[in-house]
């Protein structure tokens, strides 16, 4: 029988080197972020990966995708920041208006 963690890690493509984006290959929600069902609840895949490999996300902070790839779950590409900083970074990114 597979564990929830086996199911979780099976849904990630870490690529050849493991240094680039770790792309979530399963369900992606309407906001473009990977989603994973754990204990009957849907959770953000990038948040779960960060908490498993780095530790708890400080209360009140969001994870900013430094790579700007919403399906990336590589914790090296995620930084806890305030909602204000996260919004500023999104607004200042040159690709913010692209849809594809």
N, C-alpha and C positions, 0 to 999 in steps of 0.2 A: 504494500500500500504506500502511496506517495504522501509525503508530508506537504503542508501548505508552502513550506520553503522550497521544496523540490519543484512544485508547480510554479512558484514565483520565478525562480532562477531559470526555468525552462522557457520562459517567455521573453528572455533578454538576449539580444545579439550583441556580444562584446567585440565583434570583429576579430581581425587577425592579431593585432597588437594588444588589444585591450586598453589602449591609451586614448583612443578617440571616443566619440559618443557611444554609450551602451544603449542601443535602441530597443524600446519596448515594442514587442511584436504582437501583442494581444489587443484586447479591447481598448479603444481610445474614445474618451468622452467628447461631448460637444465642444468643450473648450480646447481640445487638442492635446490634452494630457492623458497619459496611460492610466488605466484604472484596474484595480485588482480586488477581487472579493476575498476578504479575510474575516473569519468568524461571523459570516452572514452580513457583513457590511462592506460597501465599496470604499476603497481608499485610494489615494493618489500613489501611483507606483513609484514616482521619484521621491516622495516623502518617505515611503516605506524603505526603499533602498538606502536612503541617507541615514535613517534611524537605525537600520540593521548594521551598517558598516562604519558609521561615524559616531552616532549617539543621538540623544534627544535634540529636537529642534527647539531652541529657546522660545519660551512663551512670547507670543506677540510678533514673532518674526516669520517671514515668508522665505521660501527657497527661491532664489533667483537662478535661472538657467544662464550661466555665463556664456554658454555656447549658443544660446537662443534657439535650441532645438527642444521643443516641448515634450517629445517622446524620449529624450535622453534621461537615463536614470544613473549615470555615472556620478558618484558623489564628488569626484574631483571637479565636476562641472557645475556643482551646486553650491551656492553661498547663502547662508542665512542673513537676511537684511530686513530692515523695517519696510512696512508697506509703502511708505513715501519714497524710499530709495528705489524699491522695485519699480514703482510707477515712473519715476524719473528716468530710470534706465530704459524702460520700454519706450517712453516718449522720445528719447534721444537717439534710439537705434535707427539707422538708416533704412532698415528693411521692415519697419513696423507696419507699413501700409500694404505690404505684399501678402497675397493670400495663398500663393503656391511657391 
